[in-house]
């Protein structure tokens, strides 16, 4: 049984229903939050209600996994309203990305559980996922997929490294800095991706992470896609230039172009498990299973 909640922006019924049909076709039963289609301005309902639904679904023994309906904005507002100690006592799968990056890293840090960066019901599932993405998701969530590898398109900095994987949407990771819900970076592998940003904003956020000391702490870095706001090749090239410049002097391996996040196949990444970066092969290798 998969529970579907809407912790962020408003959800359109048609997209939600299309996404649920895909989950049903994969063999899963689905229970949708009764508040999934609520609206409060741009948000999928009042903060207290959205947080209450998350708490309820985490506490429900009949639900084995919780999938986010969509991203957008709003998940970070719920963090002070979540009982992470209760989640730690009865852990379960939570899957999402984009704005759900707030929740993913908080679950790893404050509940001590694995959280899953991957497709969302009324977004990726509704719009269509590749067979590889669906098969990969099912494998990671069912048998943990120890030893699976993901290939990066480019190697920006050579070397090998190992550490727990954290991160997610760059703009959200940057927004979490200085809060009690930011991930710890020391000795970890940092994954970053984003979409809908101007190149200068990507550079500004990377500079923020550098100046906050994040890049000096991490064991390695992996970038997914970073899509410019207008999709232009000029902006895309400028983003690539900024990423290369901001990581050029790092002494840890840096991979770029893993098929995870916005604008990709969005292959599921378990956060909070150890990965090994193999620079020579441009591979991220998961060295422990994500589920038991």
Number of C-alpha atoms within 10 A of each C-alpha: 14 21 22 29 25 30 33 27 23 23 25 16 12 11 19 22 16 17 21 24 18 17 18 12 9 12 10 13 14 18 16 19 18 11 16 23 19 19 14 11 10 13 21 26 23 17 19 12 15 26 22 15 19 22 17 12 22 23 16 11 11 12 18 15 18 22 22 25 35 29 23 16 18 23 22 20 15 20 18 11 14 17 15 20 13 13 18 15 12 13 20 20 19 25 27 25 28 27 24 30 27 26 22 28 29 23 27 23 19 17 19 17 26 24 28 27 27 26 29 24 28 24 20 20 22 21 12 14 17 14 10 12 20 20 12 18 21 15 15 20 19 13 12 18 20 18 13 17 17 16 16 20 15 16 19 20 21 18 17 19 21 21 22 23 28 29 28 30 24 22 21 22 23 18 15 18 16 9 8 12 21 19 22 17 21 16 16 24 31 26 25 24 27 22 20 13 17 17 22 13 13 25 19 14 17 22 18 15 18 15 11 14 13 17 22 17 17 23 24 31 25 23 25 24 19 26 24 22 14 13 13 11 11 11 18 17 13 18 22 15 13 18 20 15 12 15 18 12 9 16 15 21 25 30 26 25 18 25 20 25 29 21 15 17 20 26 23 24 25 28 25 24 23 20 26 21 28 21 22 12 13 25 23 24 18 25 18 15 19 24 18 7
